């Protein structure tokens, strides 16, 4: 990579890393406070409403977000043209989304409080989507510090308002209102930043050119369809659990997905940073070298997370969600396996997207979504939330196999499975170290549920030691990175 690209990557990783640290610290408050405050059933109702709204979120984007990110990151001069041509189109989509979701909600055989919750969360999603759409342009110019600030500000506001909700005892509707208020404030901040950064780059002249929109939608619709079927297999299981079982089971099941969201943010950080660089160099001889670094980072992070979380599942659930949620620990463990496959899939998804193979991605997600829905109708009545979790893993495996085969045969071979060997061995040795400290020596530093954090620290130290011992990452690579950070 060129020096300017290295500096850009390091700078963006720096911003995104700092933001993730703050977001994670703040998330500790939300993911522990909200489930405990609402209880298992209330938490299930909240997650059902969030999943239901997410099923219609594709109306916001129709695949244009990824298309804009890819194209504008390659050619900055497209900024004004894309923004002006999509302006009215986006407004129509937001209006359509809200009307559709309200009409469908009225027909749902659910409690009135759940229906109100769905409408409120739809408003919240609109505010978040507008902000996210503007951030796509900022990220295309590799101004990812604003995306970082946005995430921290949103989480900080949610924490503040949730604490206020608990103090005033505003119940589940208060939680939804806390989300809305936080998202609206963040939206105003992003609008201000967008106007400031692009004031001289965009001549604001919104138009509605059918020819332009149709030409772009022909390119973006596979992204949209991929998103639709991705959302179906990611959220439809909660929807089915709610109707086939009850919201109490949704609450138990949602702990795994909540923690998945906590972990996948780390992976998404590196995917966001590397995507523009890979996109610019996809025809260059340097593409494989950049891909090698990117994939090794994802692998070295994802594997120990999964091994450690599965082993310490009960302790982690007890610490974060409370003892009432521990009964769902098996489903929690299975969902964490889904996280591992999903993390790997981000690598291949980016490669296929960069090479304009979104139609192939759509076919994969269609197959996965159909398999997921069919198997859930069989698995949920027989095996409950564990069956739903296993079905999700199988769906993700279908996507992984399809992506891996396509990339390996038609684009690039970069030794993916060889890269797994050392992190896998290091993760096994890490587990042995945790087992020795936790179950053999029975070391207790903090005499309560917080002691699991000590085991996580012990495991992390073991893992990092083995990674360097086996020279998966060389010390000089770390010093080179630190040198760039100092600069």
BAFI-677807 format. One record per residue (C-alpha): residue in one letter; x, y, z. Coordinates in steps of 0.25 Angstrom, whole numbers, plus 2048, in hexadecimal, padded with zeros to 3 digits. Each point is the difference from the previous one (the first is absolute). Last residue first. Example, Ala and Ser with C-alpha at 12.3 -4.5 7.8 and 13.67 -1.06 7.14 Angstrom:
# residues 2
S8377FC81D;A7FA7F2802;
***
This chain:
# residues 487
X80B82A833;X7FE7F980D;X7F67F77FA;X8097FC7F5;X80B7FC809;X7F67F8808;X7FC7F87F3;X80F7FE7FD;X8037FB80E;X7F47F67FE;X8067FB7F3;X80E7FF806;X7FA7F780B;X7FC7F67F5;X7F17FC800;X7FE7F17FE;X80D7FE806;X7FD7F3808;X80580780D;X7F980D7FC;X7F27F97FF;X8037F780C;X80380C809;X7F38077FB;X7F87F4803;X8057FE80E;X7FE80F803;X7F28007FB;X7FC7F4808;X80580680D;X7F980D7FD;X7F37F87FD;X8027F880C;X80180D808;X7F38057F9;X7F97F4805;X80380480E;X7F580B7FF;X7F67F6804;X80480180E;X80C7FD809;X80A8087F8;X80E7FA7FF;X7FB7F1800;X80B7F67FC;X7FA7F27FF;X80D7FA7FE;X7FA7F57F7;X7F38067FB;X80380E7FE;X80F8027FF;X8027F27F9;X7F48017F7;X80480F7FC;X80D7FB7FC;X7FB7F47F8;X7F68097F9;X80C8097FC;X8077F37FB;X7F47FD7F7;X7FF80F7FB;X80F7FF7FD;X7FE7F47F7;X7F58067F9;X80780E7FE;X80C7F77FA;X7F87F87F7;X7F680A7FB;X8098077F6;X8027F37F8;X7F08007FE;X80180D7F9;X80C7FE7F7;X7FE80C7F7;X7FA7FB7F4;X7FA80B7F7;X7F48037F7;X7F97F57F8;X8027F2807;X80480480E;X7F680C801;X7F57F87FB;X8037F4808;X80180880D;X7F48087FE;X7F77F47FE;X8067F880B;X7FE80C80A;X7F28037FB;X7FC7F2803;X80780080D;X7F880D804;X7F37F87FE;X8057F4808;X80480A80C;X7F28067FF;X7F97F3801;X8087FC80C;X7FC80C807;X7F17FD7FD;X8017F2805;X80680580D;X7F580A801;X7F57F5800;X8057F27FC;X7F37F97FA;X7F780C7FE;X80C8097FC;X8077F67F7;X7F67FD7F5;X7FA80E7FD;X80E805802;X8067F67F6;X7F78067F5;X80380F804;X80F7FD801;X8017F87F3;X7F880B7F8;X80980B806;X80D7F87FD;X7FB7FE7F1;X7FD80F7FF;X80D804806;X8087F87F7;X7F88057F4;X80280E804;X80F7FE802;X8017FC7F1;X7F880C7FC;X80A809808;X80C7FB7F8;X80580E7FD;X80F7FC804;X80080980C;X7F37F9805;X8067F27FE;X80C804808;X7F880780B;X7F77F4802;X80C7F7800;X80680780C;X7F3803807;X7FD7F17FF;X80B7FD80A;X7F980880A;X7F37FA7FD;X8067F2802;X80580480E;X7F3807804;X7F87F47FC;X8087F880A;X7FD80B80A;X7F17FD7FD;X8027F1804;X80680580E;X7F4809803;X7F67F57FC;X8077F780A;X80080B80B;X7F1802800;X7FE7FD80E;X80A80A804;X7F680B7FD;X7FA80280E;X80E800806;X80380E7FA;X8038067F2;X80E804801;X8077F880B;X7F77F4800;X8007FF7F1;X810801801;X8017F580B;X7F77F77F8;X8078027F3;X80E7FE805;X8047F57F7;X7F88057F4;X80580E802;X80F7FC801;X8007F77F3;X7F880B7F8;X80880C804;X80D7F87FE;X7FC7FD7F2;X7FB80E7FC;X80C809802;X80B7F87F9;X7F77FD7F5;X7FC80E7FD;X80E805801;X8057F57F7;X7F58037F6;X80480F7FF;X80F7FE7FF;X7FE7F57F5;X7F68097F9;X80A80B7FF;X80B7F77FA;X7F67FA7F6;X7FC80E7FB;X80E8057FE;X8007FB7F2;X7F580A7FD;X7F37FD7FA;X7F880080D;X80980C805;X7F680B802;X7F67F6806;X80A7FA809;X80480D806;X7F1804801;X7FC7F3807;X80C80080A;X7FB80A80A;X7F17FB800;X8057F1801;X80980480B;X7F5806809;X7F67F57FC;X8087F6807;X80080880D;X7F18037FE;X7FE7F17FE;X8027FD80F;X7F6809806;X7F67FD7F6;X8027F1803;X7FE80380E;X7F28067FD;X7FD7F47F7;X8047F680A;X7F780780B;X7F48007F6;X7FD7F2802;X7FC80180E;X7F780C7FD;X7FA7FA7F4;X7FD7F4809;X7F8809809;X7FA8077F4;X7F87F37FD;X8017F27F9;X7FB8007F1;X7FD80E7FF;X80C806807;X8097F57FC;X7FC8037F1;X80480F801;X80C7FD807;X8047F67F5;X7FD80B7F5;X80B809805;X80D7FB7FA;X7FA7F77F6;X7F780A7FB;X80A80C801;X8097F87F7;X7F57FE7F6;X7FD80E7FF;X80E805800;X8047F77F5;X7F48057F9;X80480E802;X80F7FD7FB;X7FA7F97F4;X7F880C7FE;X80C80A800;X8047FE7F1;X7F38017FA;X7FC80B80A;X80B8087FB;X7FB8007F1;X7F2802805;X80480C809;X8088077F4;X7F47FE7F6;X7F680480A;X80680D803;X7FB80680C;X80880C804;X80680780C;X80980C7FD;X80980280C;X80E8037FA;X8087F6808;X810801802;X80180E806;X7F67FD80B;X8047F1801;X80780080E;X7F780B807;X7F37FB7FA;X8037F2803;X80480480E;X7F4807803;X7F77F57FB;X8087F6808;X7FD80880D;X7F18027FD;X7FF7F07FE;X8077FE80D;X7F5808807;X7F57F87F9;X8077F3803;X80180380F;X7F1805801;X7FB7F37F9;X8087F6808;X7FC80780D;X7F17FF7FB;X8017F17FE;X8067FE80E;X7F4809805;X7F67F77F9;X8067F4808;X7FE80680E;X80180F803;X8057FD80E;X80580E802;X80E7FB805;X7FF7F57F5;X7FD8097F5;X80B80A805;X80A7F5800;X7FB7FD7F2;X80180F7FC;X80F801804;X8047F27FA;X7F98037F3;X80780E7FF;X80D7F9802;X7FD7F67F6;X7FC80A7F5;X80C809803;X80A7F5800;X7FB7FA7F2;X7FF80E7FA;X80E804805;X8057F37F9;X7F98037F3;X80580E801;X80E7FA801;X7FE7F87F4;X80380B7F6;X8057F67F6;X7F98087F5;X7F77F47FD;X7FE800810;X7FA80E7FF;X7F77FC7F5;X7FB7F4807;X7FE80980D;X7F58077F9;X7F97F37FE;X8027FC80E;X7FA80D805;X7F47FE7F8;X7FF7F1804;X80180480F;X7F580A7FF;X7F77F67F8;X8037F580A;X7FC80880C;X7F28037F9;X7FF7F17FE;X8037FD80E;X7F5809804;X7F67F97F7;X8057F2805;X7FF80480F;X7F18057FE;X7FD7F27FA;X8077F980B;X7F880880A;X7F37FD7F9;X8037F1802;X8027F87F3;X7F77F97F5;X8078097F6;X7F68087F6;X80380E806;X80E7FD7FE;X7FF7FD7F1;X7FA80E7FE;X80A807809;X80C7F97F9;X7FB8037F2;X7FE80F803;X80D802807;X8087F97F5;X7F98077F4;X80380E807;X80F7FC802;X8017FB7F1;X7FA80D7FB;X80B808807;X80B7F77FB;X7FB8027F1;X80080F803;X80E800803;X8067F57F7;X8038097F4;X80680B808;X8097F7809;X8057F87F4;X80480B7F7;X80680880C;X8097F5804;X8047FA7F3;X80D8087FF;X8057F880C;X8037F47F6;X8047F3807;X7FA80380E;X7F48067F8;X7FD7F37F9;X8017F680B;X7F980880B;X7F58047F6;X7FE7F27FC;X8007FB80E;X7F680A804;X7F77FF7F4;X7FC7F1803;X7F1804801;X80480980C;X7F4804808;X7F67F67FC;X80A7F5804;X7FC80480F;X7F37F87FE;X8057F3807;X80880980A;X7F2805806;X7FC7F2803;X80E7FD806;X7FF80D809;X7F27FD804;X8047F1804;X80C805807;X7F880A809;X7F57F5803;X80B7F6804;X80680A809;X7F3802806;X7FE7F1802;X80E7FE806;X80080C809;X7FE80E7FC;X80A80680A;X80A7F4800;X8007FF7F1;X8028107FE;X80B80180B;X80A7F67FC;X8008027F1;X7FF80F802;X80A80380A;X80B7F67FA;X7FD8077F3;X80680D806;X80D7F9801;X7FF7FA7F3;X7FC80D7F9;X80C807807;X80A7F57FB;X7F97FF7F3;X80280F7FE;X80F7FF803;X8017F57F6;X7F88077F5;X80980C801;X80D7F9801;X7FC7F67F5;X7FD80C7F8;X80E806802;X8077F37FE;X7F97FD7F3;X80280E7FB;X80F800804;X8027F27F9;X7F98067F4;X80980C7FF;X80C7F7802;X7FC7F77F5;X7FC7F2802;
***
